[in-house]
Amino acid sequence: MRAPLPLLLLLFLLSACGDRSEPNSVPDDDDSSVSDDDDDDSSVSDDDDDDSSVSDDDDSSVSDDDDDSSVSDDDDTPPAVTACNDGIDNDGDSWTDMSDPGCANGTDDDESNPLIAPTPLLISGTFTDQHGTEHVIEGSRSTSQCNDGIDNDGDTQTDSADSDCDSATDSTEGIGIASGSWSQTTSAGSSVCQITIIDEPAEYVVGQNDASNPQHGGLWSRFDWTYQGSDLYACHVVENASISLAAIGNSTADSADITSGCNGASWLTLSP
């Protein structure tokens, strides 16, 4: 017996609706699984983040290892050569590098010596002696004899080669070189001695007489001085020495005998 047509139509529609509902469950499951997979991807992303930390660690460690400054500290490159570390006497004063007073340190590139002001002559001034003679004494003493390239004391030894020089800053090679003059003026005229050597501890000066002097022009003189209390005395020990060394070597004045200790005569009393 055949089913009525309306019943067959209803069954067909129900069957069709049931078929359509089944695919809907699949996408839901698939979507959730995909979503879960996406969540898994997020874990991968976290792993990627972990990778970034590795990258940071790697970069920083590489940077530290490649630090040029640490390499520079261990660099064996020698320092730059300067005038004060080259082992050469660049300014010709017989002192080299840090032994030279012109070198402040090893990187100093100028070995030339600083200018040192000369010391004024101890007895500089204008005086009158007991005979009415006016004495004008002026000048200064060199304070850098041990680095000036000159044999100042005439012993054929210069600067560092001179046993009197302990260092380049010593002021004297034994006898102080000076510049100045000792002039004596009387009613008869004047005579001038150009001071070239001074020994203040021994209290004497040596110089060459002006060629125009009335007597002993061009020869060498030596003047000694001494103090007795506050009184200043002088003795013209020699005025006709042929060379400076002869004048230096004439030490006959006796400062303990003011009355007759100047070549058998009294010392000159110098009053300001």
Long-range contacts (C-beta under 8 A, 24 or more apart in sequence): 79-106, 79-107, 80-107, 82-106, 82-107, 82-108, 82-109, 83-108, 83-109, 83-110, 83-111, 84-108, 84-109, 84-110, 84-111, 92-149, 93-147, 93-148, 93-149, 93-159, 93-168, 94-147, 94-149, 94-158, 94-159, 94-160, 94-161, 95-147, 95-159, 95-160, 95-168, 99-160, 99-167, 99-168, 100-147, 100-168, 101-144, 101-147, 101-168, 101-169, 113-144, 113-147, 113-168, 116-143, 116-144, 117-143, 118-142, 118-143, 118-178, 118-179, 119-143, 119-171, 121-178, 121-180, 121-195, 121-198, 121-205, 122-200, 123-225, 123-232, 123-270, 124-180, 125-272, 126-272, 127-232, 127-270, 127-271, 127-272, 128-270, 128-271, 129-234, 129-268, 129-269, 129-270, 129-271, 130-268, 130-269, 131-186, 131-268, 132-186, 132-187, 133-184, 133-185, 133-186, 133-268, 134-184, 134-185, 134-186, 135-182, 135-183, 135-184, 135-234, 135-268, 135-270, 136-181, 136-182, 136-183, 136-185, 137-180, 137-181, 137-182, 138-180, 138-181, 139-178, 139-179, 139-180, 139-181, 139-195, 139-198, 140-178, 140-179, 140-180, 141-171, 141-176, 141-177, 141-178, 141-198, 141-200, 142-171, 142-172, 142-176, 142-177, 142-178, 142-179, 143-171, 144-169, 144-171, 145-170, 145-171, 145-172, 145-173, 145-176, 145-177, 146-170, 146-171, 146-172, 146-173, 150-177, 152-176, 152-177, 152-197, 154-244, 154-245, 154-248, 175-199, 175-248, 176-200, 178-205, 181-207, 182-207, 182-221, 182-223, 188-214, 189-214, 191-215, 193-221, 193-223, 193-239, 196-244, 197-244, 197-248, 203-255, 204-237, 204-251, 206-244, 206-247, 206-248, 208-244, 209-239, 215-239, 216-240, 220-244, 220-246, 220-247, 221-247, 222-247, 222-248, 222-250, 224-253, 224-255, 224-262, 225-270, 226-255, 226-258, 226-267, 228-258, 231-269, 232-269, 232-270, 232-271, 233-258, 233-267, 233-268, 233-269, 233-270, 234-267, 234-268, 234-270, 235-261, 235-262, 235-263, 235-267, 235-268, 236-262, 236-268, 237-262, 237-263
